[in-house]
Amino acid sequence: MIEPSAHFADSTLAAFTESLASRRSVPGGGAAAGSMLAHAAGLAEMVIAFSHGKKKFAAFESTLAEAGGRLRGIRETALELADLDARAFESLAALWPLEADDPRRLAGWPTAVEGAIEAPHRLVMNAAEAVDLAARLVGRSSRLLRSDLAIAGRLAAVAAEAGRWNVEMNLESLRGLDEGAARALAIEAEVDAAVERAMTTAGRIDEACRLGGEQPITE
């Protein structure tokens, strides 16, 4: 089991999944989504690692290097967001039992709601970017790892969809804040568009990889 104050990135996979299976709210869906995105980014990075320095892909070295750097950042951020999501949920959950006019709730509620939206919102956007980066690797990386590339794209797309669930769960609370309605509408639209793009692009990666993975995906 993972101690409440521990970082998910520092836990073993066995400890993380054991905690996930326990009768505890943390870790939950947000941490699972963050872990999934980290796995997706790592797989795409592996594809790049096996393609770097190959004569066949010399023309794409700058693309591979740029994508690799961004994917590494997404992998690290995803694990940080898993922690952030868990802490944000704990902050919000601590206020739920309090009466609406309790001074502690009045003082902490806006910040807690904002935090509960921020982590999954950022996760969705990072996941959608990871899918776009995976798509750029099709035809520009080793076709022998095309299954890993397709899995990376699909995992990232599912992570985006999972993140959207946690955004949606907190939108009503955001609408209840001062000037929160407009922000909730904007966030919902942005997240929906990102998830739709991620799912569509993951499907294109699947198709391209099943056809051999040699032809780049065009816009």
C-alpha positions as a printed Julia matrix, in Angstrom:
219×3 Matrix{Float64}:
   0.0    0.0     0.0
   1.09   3.58   -0.65
   1.31   6.01    2.25
  -0.98   9.03    1.79
   1.96  11.45    1.66
   4.0    9.4    -0.82
   4.49  10.2    -4.49
   2.95   7.68   -6.88
   6.05   7.88   -9.07
   8.14   6.52   -6.19
   5.93   3.5    -5.54
   6.29   0.07   -7.07
   3.71  -0.95   -9.64
   2.5   -3.63   -7.24
   2.02  -1.13   -4.41
   0.26   1.33   -6.69
  -2.22  -1.22   -8.04
  -2.8   -2.64   -4.57
  -3.69   0.84   -3.32
  -5.84   1.37   -6.4
  -7.78  -1.79   -5.55
  -8.3   -0.86   -1.89
 -11.33   0.73   -0.24
  -9.79   4.17   -0.48
 -10.6    7.09   -2.75
  -6.94   7.88   -3.35
  -5.42   6.74   -5.63
  -8.39   6.7    -7.96
  -9.25   7.4   -11.56
  -7.12  10.54  -11.8
  -3.98   8.77  -10.62
  -4.71   5.83  -12.92
  -5.1    8.23  -15.86
  -1.82   9.94  -15.0
  -0.05   6.6   -14.81
  -1.56   5.57  -18.14
  -0.32   8.73  -19.83
   3.16   8.21  -18.4
   3.18   4.68  -19.85
   2.02   6.01  -23.22
   4.7    8.68  -23.37
   7.36   6.18  -22.28
   6.39   3.74  -25.03
   6.57   6.47  -27.67
   9.97   7.49  -26.3
  11.14   3.9   -26.68
  10.15   3.96  -30.35
  12.26   7.08  -30.76
  15.21   5.55  -28.89
  15.31   2.63  -31.3
  15.07   4.97  -34.31
  17.71   7.55  -33.34
  20.94   7.31  -35.3
  19.53   5.02  -37.98
  20.55   6.01  -41.49
  17.04   5.34  -42.75
  15.66   8.02  -40.42
  18.48  10.55  -40.69
  16.18  13.06  -42.37
  13.89  12.94  -39.35
  16.49  13.34  -36.59
  15.29  16.81  -35.62
  11.67  15.61  -35.52
  12.64  12.61  -33.39
  14.69  14.74  -31.01
  11.96  17.34  -30.61
   9.27  14.72  -30.06
  11.46  12.82  -27.61
  12.08  15.89  -25.49
   8.42  16.8   -25.37
   7.34  13.22  -24.59
   9.82  13.05  -21.74
   8.29  16.22  -20.34
   4.78  14.78  -20.7
   5.83  11.54  -18.97
   7.23  13.44  -15.99
   4.27  15.83  -15.88
   1.78  12.96  -16.02
   3.16  11.47  -12.82
   3.14  14.88  -11.14
  -0.5   15.32  -12.2
  -1.37  11.95  -10.67
  -0.19  13.33   -7.32
  -1.83  16.71   -7.89
  -5.16  15.1    -8.75
  -5.09  12.98   -5.59
  -4.21  15.92   -3.32
  -6.86  18.09   -4.96
  -9.5   15.43   -4.41
  -8.52  15.11   -0.76
  -8.82  18.89   -0.28
 -12.26  18.96   -1.87
 -13.47  15.84   -0.03
 -12.48  17.35    3.31
 -14.91  20.23    2.69
 -17.9   18.23    1.45
 -19.23  17.22    4.91
 -19.23  20.83    6.13
 -22.34  23.01    6.03
 -22.49  25.39    3.08
 -22.16  28.4     5.38
 -19.31  26.97    7.44
 -16.47  29.56    7.41
 -13.92  26.82    6.65
 -15.88  25.73    3.59
 -16.5   29.27    2.41
 -12.79  30.05    2.68
 -11.45  26.87    1.09
 -14.09  25.86   -1.44
 -13.1   28.05   -4.45
  -9.44  27.01   -4.26
 -10.37  23.36   -3.78
 -12.7   23.38   -6.79
 -10.11  25.11   -8.96
  -7.53  22.51   -7.95
  -9.88  19.62   -8.68
 -10.4   20.97  -12.22
  -6.79  21.92  -12.93
  -5.16  18.5   -12.71
  -7.51  16.57  -15.03
  -7.73  19.55  -17.4
  -3.96  19.61  -17.77
  -3.9   15.83  -18.1
  -6.33  15.91  -21.02
  -4.31  18.53  -22.87
  -1.01  16.71  -22.28
  -2.55  13.4   -23.36
  -3.92  14.92  -26.56
  -0.47  16.32  -27.33
   1.09  12.9   -26.71
  -1.23  11.38  -29.32
  -0.26  14.09  -31.8
   3.42  13.39  -31.15
   2.9    9.65  -31.63
   1.22  10.38  -34.96
   4.28  12.36  -36.09
   6.42   9.26  -35.52
   4.5    7.07  -37.97
   6.68   6.59  -41.05
   9.54   8.37  -39.32
  10.53   5.6   -36.92
  11.23   1.88  -36.96
   8.27  -0.04  -38.31
   9.36  -2.98  -36.15
   7.99  -1.04  -33.19
   4.76   0.02  -34.86
   2.68  -2.02  -32.4
   4.3   -0.12  -29.51
   3.62   3.15  -31.29
  -0.03   2.24  -31.86
  -0.38   1.2   -28.21
   1.21   4.47  -27.09
  -1.27   6.47  -29.14
  -4.24   4.49  -27.9
  -3.17   4.63  -24.24
  -2.7    8.39  -24.46
  -6.12   8.8   -26.06
  -7.77   6.74  -23.32
  -5.9    8.8   -20.72
  -7.39  11.92  -22.29
 -10.86  10.41  -22.15
 -10.32   9.36  -18.53
  -9.16  12.85  -17.63
 -12.31  14.3   -19.16
 -14.41  12.28  -16.69
 -12.73  14.02  -13.76
 -13.17  17.4   -15.41
 -16.87  16.71  -15.94
 -17.32  15.57  -12.34
 -16.22  19.0   -11.1
 -17.75  21.32  -13.69
 -20.96  21.83  -11.72
 -18.97  23.01   -8.7
 -16.98  25.35  -10.93
 -20.19  26.81  -12.36
 -21.25  27.64   -8.81
 -18.25  29.92   -8.25
 -18.29  33.63   -8.99
 -17.73  34.03  -12.74
 -17.31  30.26  -12.93
 -20.01  29.56  -15.52
 -18.1   31.07  -18.44
 -14.88  29.32  -17.41
 -16.67  26.0   -17.06
 -18.12  26.36  -20.55
 -14.72  27.21  -22.03
 -12.95  24.34  -20.26
 -15.65  21.86  -21.27
 -15.39  22.89  -24.93
 -11.59  22.74  -24.91
 -11.54  19.33  -23.25
 -14.19  17.88  -25.56
 -12.29  19.07  -28.63
  -9.0   17.68  -27.31
 -10.48  14.27  -26.53
 -12.21  14.05  -29.9
  -8.95  14.92  -31.66
  -7.02  12.4   -29.57
  -9.43   9.55  -30.26
  -9.56  10.31  -33.98
  -5.79  10.58  -34.25
  -5.24   7.36  -32.29
  -7.5    5.63  -34.8
  -5.41   7.01  -37.66
  -2.24   5.75  -35.97
  -3.81   2.29  -35.61
  -4.78   2.23  -39.28
  -1.39   3.45  -40.5
   0.49   0.96  -38.34
  -1.69  -1.94  -39.45
  -0.83  -1.01  -43.02
   2.87  -1.37  -42.24
   3.72   1.91  -40.55
   5.89   3.17  -43.39
   3.79   6.08  -44.61
   3.68   9.27  -42.54
   0.28  10.48  -41.43
  -0.63  13.67  -43.26
  -2.9   16.41  -41.92
